[in-house]
């Protein structure tokens, strides 16, 4: 059968294929996303149409609640939505050295202890290298099979012969499908290799974990269609030089999204952190200026974190603004709200001038939070640092701030206040509209505020 090599252009965002380059993808509209690849085109016979294919009525379909497979790692099960669903495809992404392979190898260890057959396919490491890492983690039994291979045809044949319950591919960028003429790691190779693995997962009922490299922007390398094809997308976050890691679920067809699991990297592998709030607040200074505790909801879990702010006068014309762990643009917005702050009762302006000050905002612990419920805590931290007001170490603050300075209600206020009470906090400054939802909680003083000025007065007159 005749074949020829031609150059085509693939969109790295949506996987669209076109014959010529353009600055904008004609399918998804992304700019500068088309990359050139050389592929081998082979003329194939058109598949014959069959007349006996008929649709099925939804009412005639019976679905049973299939038992999930527990990894015996509570933090991992939480992010997965309760465990591994047989026949699902799970994509795990993260920076190099963050701990993806270590976490999956530990998962293999726990699954094998439950007499579950697991196959670990590595295209990056040799058998000896995997063995060295496994010895550091602990003992393994004979339920784990290792395969160092990059050919998808060979992997598929071995999997169909051995029929493991769980298959791990490390990593998808190293896999090579001989039916595709481009090099491993290219857009077409990643897309077609994922298609072969999906056929294995759905056709054989095997749960497949795929490790994916990330780009400098922090997204999985390859076409964005890869994330659409899989059932679950997990990102491993954190500084590779720090000890704590956060496993975040950004897509899950079988559970809630935005759940997180917290791990600590040790010499024996990753240890799960079952109480991340206590870890995030460890070493927090007492009665310090510019330091306040807030509560963020990560999925169904409330996590207490410390917001730090430093306001310093500058001699330069343009003051510097820096935000670590939160949205930089959101910090600039809150600075503008503080400058235009008004006392509603007295009907007068009472803002603070920050135009000649450098402002630094940091979320301690290395975690990143984009929830608007931390707005009030950021504003209070900046105000505390500017006015040199020490903050009560037993006070927690949360609430969303609007452009006119109003404090808006947030979701799950009861869970946030209950978590603060559990960790020994004595006062909570929350949106006034959330007061009815927390009226049944005793043992902690709850103060409702309607605007930023009322919140400032609440922390100024402790």
C-alpha positions as CSV (number, residue, x, y, z in Angstrom):
1,X,0.0,0.0,0.0
2,X,1.6,3.3,-1.1
3,X,2.4,6.0,1.4
4,X,4.0,9.4,1.4
5,X,5.3,11.8,3.9
6,X,3.7,15.3,4.0
7,X,3.9,18.3,6.3
8,X,0.8,19.2,8.3
9,X,0.2,21.7,11.1
10,X,-1.4,20.8,14.4
11,X,-3.0,23.1,16.9
12,X,-1.5,22.5,20.4
13,X,-4.7,23.6,22.0
14,X,-7.4,21.7,20.3
15,X,-5.5,19.2,18.0
16,X,-7.0,20.6,14.8
17,X,-5.1,19.6,11.6
18,X,-4.5,22.0,8.7
19,X,-2.4,21.9,5.6
20,X,-0.9,25.4,6.0
21,X,0.3,27.6,8.8
22,X,-1.6,30.6,10.1
23,X,-1.2,32.8,13.1
24,X,-4.6,31.9,14.4
25,X,-6.1,28.4,14.7
26,X,-9.2,28.2,12.4
27,X,-10.9,25.8,14.8
28,X,-10.5,27.1,18.4
29,X,-9.1,30.6,17.7
30,X,-5.9,30.3,19.7
31,X,-3.0,32.4,18.5
32,X,0.5,31.0,17.7
33,X,-0.6,27.5,18.5
34,X,0.1,25.7,15.2
35,X,3.2,23.5,15.0
36,X,4.5,21.8,11.9
37,X,4.9,18.0,11.9
38,X,5.8,15.5,9.2
39,X,3.4,12.6,9.0
40,X,3.1,9.6,6.8
41,X,-0.2,9.4,5.0
42,X,-1.5,6.0,3.9
43,X,-4.6,5.4,1.8
44,X,-7.0,3.2,3.7
45,X,-10.1,1.5,2.5
46,X,-13.3,3.1,3.7
47,X,-15.0,1.0,6.4
48,X,-18.1,-0.7,5.1
49,X,-21.3,0.7,6.6
50,X,-23.6,-1.8,8.4
51,X,-27.3,-1.5,8.4
52,X,-27.9,-3.4,11.6
53,X,-26.5,-0.6,13.9
54,X,-29.4,0.9,15.9
55,X,-29.6,3.4,18.7
56,X,-30.7,2.3,22.2
57,X,-33.4,4.0,24.2
58,X,-32.1,5.6,27.4
59,X,-34.9,4.0,29.5
60,X,-33.7,0.6,28.3
61,X,-30.2,1.1,29.6
62,X,-29.4,-0.3,33.1
63,X,-26.5,1.1,35.0
64,X,-25.1,-0.5,38.2
65,X,-23.0,1.3,40.8
66,X,-19.7,-0.4,40.1
67,X,-17.4,-0.8,43.1
68,X,-14.5,1.6,43.1
69,X,-11.0,0.4,43.8
70,X,-9.5,2.1,46.9
71,X,-5.8,3.1,46.7
72,X,-5.6,2.9,50.5
73,X,-4.2,6.5,50.3
74,X,-7.0,8.7,51.8
75,X,-5.8,11.9,50.2
76,X,-5.5,10.3,46.8
77,X,-9.0,8.7,47.1
78,X,-10.5,12.0,48.1
79,X,-9.2,13.7,44.9
80,X,-10.4,10.7,42.7
81,X,-13.9,11.0,44.2
82,X,-13.7,7.9,46.4
83,X,-11.3,5.6,44.5
84,X,-10.4,4.3,41.1
85,X,-13.3,3.6,38.7
86,X,-12.6,0.5,36.6
87,X,-12.2,1.3,32.9
88,X,-11.4,5.0,33.6
89,X,-8.5,7.1,32.2
90,X,-6.7,9.3,34.7
91,X,-4.2,11.9,33.6
92,X,-1.6,13.0,36.2
93,X,0.4,16.1,35.3
94,X,3.1,18.1,37.1
95,X,6.5,19.7,36.9
96,X,9.6,17.5,36.6
97,X,10.7,16.1,40.0
98,X,7.5,17.0,41.7
99,X,6.7,13.4,42.7
100,X,4.3,12.0,40.0
101,X,6.1,8.7,39.5
102,X,6.7,8.4,43.3
103,X,3.0,8.8,44.0
104,X,2.0,6.3,41.4
105,X,4.6,3.8,42.5
106,X,3.3,4.1,46.1
107,X,-0.2,3.6,44.7
108,X,1.0,0.4,43.1
109,X,2.4,-0.7,46.4
110,X,-1.0,-0.3,48.2
111,X,-3.0,-1.8,45.4
112,X,-0.7,-4.9,45.3
113,X,-1.2,-5.4,49.0
114,X,-4.9,-5.6,48.3
115,X,-4.2,-8.4,45.8
116,X,-4.9,-6.2,42.7
117,X,-2.8,-6.9,39.6
118,X,-1.0,-3.8,38.5
119,X,1.3,-3.2,35.4
120,X,3.7,-0.3,35.5
121,X,4.9,0.7,32.0
122,X,7.9,3.1,31.9
123,X,9.3,4.7,28.8
124,X,11.8,6.8,30.7
125,X,13.4,4.6,33.3
126,X,15.1,1.2,33.3
127,X,14.0,-1.7,35.4
128,X,17.0,-1.1,37.7
129,X,16.1,2.5,38.2
130,X,12.5,1.7,39.1
131,X,13.8,-1.0,41.5
132,X,16.0,1.6,43.3
133,X,13.0,3.9,43.8
134,X,10.8,1.0,44.9
135,X,13.4,0.0,47.6
136,X,13.3,3.5,49.0
137,X,9.5,3.3,49.3
138,X,9.2,-0.1,50.9
139,X,8.4,-3.7,50.2
140,X,6.4,-4.9,47.1
141,X,4.8,-8.3,46.5
142,X,4.5,-10.2,43.2
143,X,1.3,-8.5,42.1
144,X,3.3,-5.7,40.3
145,X,4.6,-6.3,36.8
146,X,7.1,-3.9,35.3
147,X,7.5,-3.2,31.5
148,X,10.1,-0.9,30.0
149,X,8.7,-0.3,26.5
150,X,7.7,2.6,24.3
151,X,5.9,0.8,21.4
152,X,2.1,1.0,21.8
153,X,1.7,-2.1,19.7
154,X,3.9,-4.2,22.1
155,X,2.3,-2.7,25.2
156,X,-1.2,-3.4,23.9
157,X,-0.3,-7.0,23.2
158,X,1.2,-7.5,26.6
159,X,-1.7,-5.9,28.4
160,X,-4.3,-8.0,26.5
161,X,-2.3,-11.1,27.4
162,X,-1.7,-10.3,31.1
163,X,-5.0,-8.4,31.7
164,X,-4.0,-6.3,34.8
165,X,-6.7,-4.4,36.8
166,X,-4.7,-1.2,36.8
167,X,-2.3,0.1,34.1
168,X,0.2,2.9,34.6
169,X,1.9,4.7,31.6
170,X,4.9,6.8,32.5
171,X,4.8,8.9,30.4
172,X,2.5,9.5,27.5
173,X,5.2,11.7,25.8
174,X,7.5,8.7,25.4
175,X,5.0,6.4,23.8
176,X,5.3,5.6,20.1
177,X,2.5,4.5,17.8
178,X,4.0,2.9,14.6
179,X,0.9,3.9,12.7
180,X,1.9,7.5,13.1
181,X,4.9,8.8,11.2
182,X,5.9,11.6,13.6
183,X,8.3,11.5,16.5
184,X,7.3,10.5,20.0
185,X,6.0,13.4,22.1
186,X,4.6,15.2,19.0
187,X,1.0,16.4,18.9
188,X,-0.2,13.6,16.6
189,X,1.7,10.9,18.6
190,X,0.2,12.0,21.9
191,X,-3.3,12.1,20.5
192,X,-3.1,8.8,18.7
193,X,-1.4,7.0,21.6
194,X,-4.1,8.3,24.0
195,X,-6.7,6.9,21.6
196,X,-5.1,3.4,21.8
197,X,-5.0,3.5,25.6
198,X,-8.6,4.7,25.7
199,X,-9.5,1.6,23.6
200,X,-7.7,-0.6,26.1
201,X,-9.4,1.1,29.1
202,X,-13.0,1.1,27.8
203,X,-12.8,-2.1,25.9
204,X,-11.1,-4.2,28.6
205,X,-12.3,-2.4,31.7
206,X,-8.8,-1.6,32.8
207,X,-8.1,1.6,34.8
208,X,-5.4,3.5,33.1
209,X,-3.1,6.2,34.7
210,X,-1.2,8.4,32.3
211,X,1.7,10.6,33.4
212,X,1.9,13.8,31.3
213,X,4.7,16.4,31.2
214,X,3.8,20.0,31.6
215,X,4.8,23.1,29.7
216,X,6.4,26.2,31.2
217,X,2.9,27.6,31.6
218,X,2.0,24.7,33.9
219,X,-0.4,22.8,31.5
220,X,0.0,19.3,30.1
221,X,2.3,19.3,27.1
222,X,0.6,18.2,23.8
223,X,-2.8,19.0,22.4
224,X,-5.5,20.2,24.8
225,X,-7.8,17.5,23.3
226,X,-5.8,15.1,25.5
227,X,-7.5,16.5,28.6
228,X,-10.9,16.2,26.9
229,X,-10.3,12.5,26.1
230,X,-9.5,11.3,29.6
231,X,-12.0,11.0,32.5
232,X,-10.0,12.6,35.2
233,X,-7.2,15.3,35.2
234,X,-5.0,15.7,38.2
235,X,-2.3,18.3,38.7
236,X,0.6,17.9,41.1
237,X,1.5,21.4,42.4
238,X,4.2,22.8,44.7
239,X,7.8,23.8,44.7
240,X,10.0,20.9,44.0
241,X,12.5,22.2,46.5
242,X,9.8,22.5,49.3
243,X,8.5,19.5,51.2
244,X,4.7,19.9,50.7
245,X,2.8,18.9,47.5
246,X,-0.8,19.5,46.5
247,X,-2.6,17.1,44.2
248,X,-5.5,19.0,42.7
249,X,-8.4,17.6,40.6
250,X,-9.4,19.9,37.8
251,X,-11.6,17.5,35.9
252,X,-13.5,14.4,37.2
253,X,-16.3,12.6,35.5
254,X,-16.9,10.4,38.5
255,X,-16.6,12.9,41.4
256,X,-16.4,16.6,42.4
257,X,-13.7,18.8,40.9
258,X,-11.3,21.2,42.7
259,X,-10.7,18.6,45.5
260,X,-7.2,18.6,46.7
261,X,-4.9,16.2,48.5
262,X,-1.9,17.4,50.5
263,X,1.3,15.3,50.7
264,X,4.7,15.8,52.3
265,X,7.8,14.6,50.4
266,X,10.1,12.5,52.7
267,X,13.1,10.2,52.1
268,X,10.7,7.2,52.0
269,X,8.3,8.8,49.6
270,X,5.2,10.9,49.9
271,X,3.3,11.0,53.2
272,X,-0.3,12.2,53.2
273,X,-1.2,15.2,55.4
274,X,-4.6,14.5,56.9
275,X,-4.9,17.9,58.6
276,X,-3.5,20.5,56.1
277,X,-4.9,23.5,58.1
278,X,-2.6,22.7,61.0
279,X,0.3,22.3,58.6
280,X,-0.3,25.6,56.8
281,X,-0.5,27.5,60.1
282,X,2.6,25.9,61.6
283,X,5.1,28.5,62.7
284,X,2.7,31.5,62.3
285,X,3.8,34.6,64.3
286,X,1.5,35.8,67.0
287,X,0.2,39.4,67.2
288,X,2.2,40.4,64.1
289,X,1.2,43.2,61.7
290,X,0.0,42.2,58.2
291,X,-0.7,38.6,59.1
292,X,-4.3,37.2,59.2
293,X,-5.8,33.8,58.9
294,X,-8.6,33.0,56.4
295,X,-10.4,29.9,55.3
296,X,-10.7,28.6,51.7
297,X,-12.9,25.8,50.4
298,X,-11.0,23.4,48.2
299,X,-13.9,21.2,46.9
300,X,-15.6,20.0,50.1
301,X,-12.6,20.6,52.4
302,X,-12.1,23.8,54.4
303,X,-8.4,24.8,54.7
304,X,-7.1,27.6,56.9
305,X,-4.2,29.5,55.5
306,X,-2.2,32.6,56.6
307,X,-2.3,35.7,54.5
308,X,0.8,37.9,54.9
309,X,1.2,41.4,53.7
310,X,4.1,43.9,53.8
311,X,3.5,47.6,52.9
312,X,6.7,49.7,52.6
313,X,7.2,53.3,51.5
314,X,9.2,53.5,48.3
315,X,11.4,56.3,46.9
316,X,10.7,55.3,43.3
317,X,8.1,56.8,41.0
318,X,6.3,53.5,40.4
319,X,5.6,51.4,43.5
320,X,6.1,47.7,43.2
321,X,3.3,45.2,43.6
322,X,3.9,41.5,44.2
323,X,1.5,38.6,44.9
324,X,2.5,35.0,45.7
325,X,-0.2,32.3,45.9
326,X,-3.1,34.6,44.8
327,X,-4.2,36.6,41.8
328,X,-2.0,39.6,41.2
329,X,-4.8,41.6,39.5
330,X,-7.1,40.8,42.4
331,X,-4.6,42.3,44.8
332,X,-4.4,45.5,42.7
333,X,-8.2,45.7,42.7
334,X,-8.3,45.4,46.5
335,X,-5.7,48.1,46.9
336,X,-7.9,50.4,44.8
337,X,-10.9,49.6,47.1
338,X,-8.9,50.4,50.2
339,X,-7.9,53.8,48.7
340,X,-11.6,54.6,48.0
341,X,-12.9,53.2,51.2
342,X,-15.9,55.1,52.7
343,X,-17.6,55.3,56.0
344,X,-21.2,54.7,55.0
345,X,-22.7,55.8,58.4
346,X,-20.8,59.2,58.4
347,X,-20.9,59.5,54.6
348,X,-17.3,60.4,54.3
349,X,-14.2,59.1,52.6
350,X,-11.8,57.3,54.9
351,X,-9.4,55.5,52.5
352,X,-5.7,55.0,52.9
353,X,-3.2,56.3,50.4
354,X,-1.0,53.5,49.0
355,X,0.2,55.1,45.8
356,X,3.7,55.7,47.2
357,X,4.1,52.2,48.8
358,X,5.4,48.9,47.7
359,X,2.9,46.1,48.6
360,X,3.7,42.4,48.9
361,X,1.1,39.8,49.5
362,X,1.9,36.1,50.2
363,X,0.0,33.0,51.1
364,X,2.1,31.0,53.5
365,X,2.6,27.3,52.9
366,X,3.2,27.3,49.2
367,X,-0.5,26.8,48.3
368,X,-2.3,28.8,45.6
369,X,-5.8,30.0,46.1
370,X,-8.0,31.8,43.6
371,X,-11.2,31.8,45.6
372,X,-12.8,35.3,46.1
373,X,-13.6,34.5,49.7
374,X,-10.0,35.5,50.7
375,X,-10.6,39.1,49.5
376,X,-11.4,40.4,52.9
377,X,-8.4,38.8,54.5
378,X,-6.1,40.3,51.9
379,X,-7.5,43.7,52.4
380,X,-7.3,43.4,56.2
381,X,-3.7,42.2,56.0
382,X,-2.7,45.2,53.8
383,X,-4.5,47.7,56.1
384,X,-2.9,46.1,59.2
385,X,0.6,46.4,57.7
386,X,0.1,50.0,56.5
387,X,-1.4,51.2,59.9
388,X,1.0,48.9,62.0
389,X,-1.9,47.3,63.8
390,X,-1.0,43.9,65.3
391,X,-3.6,41.2,64.5
392,X,-5.2,38.8,67.0
393,X,-3.8,35.3,66.4
394,X,-7.2,33.8,67.3
395,X,-9.2,35.7,64.7
396,X,-10.2,34.4,61.3
397,X,-11.5,36.6,58.4
398,X,-13.2,35.7,55.1
399,X,-15.5,37.3,52.6
400,X,-15.7,38.6,49.0
401,X,-15.3,42.3,48.3
402,X,-17.1,44.2,45.6
403,X,-15.9,47.3,43.8
404,X,-17.9,49.6,46.0
405,X,-16.3,48.1,49.1
406,X,-19.3,45.9,50.1
407,X,-18.6,42.5,51.7
408,X,-20.5,39.8,49.9
409,X,-21.6,36.4,51.2
410,X,-19.6,33.3,50.4
411,X,-20.6,29.6,50.1
412,X,-20.2,27.1,52.9
413,X,-19.7,29.7,55.7
414,X,-20.8,27.2,58.3
415,X,-18.1,24.7,57.4
416,X,-15.5,27.5,57.4
417,X,-16.4,28.7,60.9
418,X,-16.6,25.1,62.2
419,X,-13.1,24.4,61.0
420,X,-11.8,27.6,62.7
421,X,-13.5,26.6,65.9
422,X,-12.0,23.1,65.7
423,X,-8.5,24.6,65.5
424,X,-9.0,26.9,68.5
425,X,-10.0,30.2,66.9
426,X,-12.1,32.5,69.1
427,X,-13.4,35.2,66.7
428,X,-14.6,35.1,63.1
429,X,-15.2,38.2,61.0
430,X,-17.5,37.2,58.2
431,X,-20.0,38.7,55.7
432,X,-23.2,40.0,57.5
433,X,-25.4,38.1,55.1
434,X,-23.8,34.8,56.2
435,X,-24.7,35.3,59.8
436,X,-28.0,33.2,59.7
437,X,-26.1,30.2,58.4
438,X,-23.7,30.1,61.4
439,X,-26.1,31.0,64.2
440,X,-26.1,27.5,65.5
441,X,-22.4,27.4,66.1
442,X,-21.4,28.2,69.6
443,X,-18.0,28.6,71.3
444,X,-16.7,31.2,68.8
445,X,-17.6,34.9,68.5
446,X,-18.9,35.7,65.1
447,X,-19.0,39.3,63.8
448,X,-20.9,40.2,60.6
449,X,-19.7,43.1,58.5
450,X,-21.3,44.7,55.5
451,X,-18.4,46.7,54.1
452,X,-14.6,47.0,54.4
453,X,-14.9,49.9,56.8
454,X,-16.8,47.8,59.3
455,X,-14.2,45.0,59.0
456,X,-11.4,47.5,59.6
457,X,-13.1,48.8,62.7
458,X,-13.6,45.3,64.0
459,X,-9.9,44.5,63.9
460,X,-8.9,48.0,65.1
461,X,-10.9,47.7,68.3
462,X,-10.2,44.2,69.5
